[in-house]
Amino acid sequence: MGYFSNVQEQIVELFEDGWSPLEVARMLKIDFADVNYVVHNYLNDDSYDYDDSMDGDFDSAMTSAGYGMDEDYVEGEYL
């Protein structure tokens, strides 16, 4: 992960822990406007919500692994 990704992750984690954007800016020694921008995007963007609904799904795992479509993989055998 790059430097800015790490900083963004730290900002979001501290904000989720209950710190205000101003407190986060002071702790990380970065500009308040930058922290406010990240927090604003975090609150208005659903890309931070990880969807793990497909975790553990055998058919989607086999498709992702390159074994063709779900319909092509039946009872543990590649057709």
Secondary structure, 3 states (H helix, E strand, C coil): CCHHHHHHHHHHHHHHCCCCHHHHHHHHCCCHHHHHHHHHHHHHCHHHCCCCCCCCCHHHHHHHCCCCCHHHEECCEEC
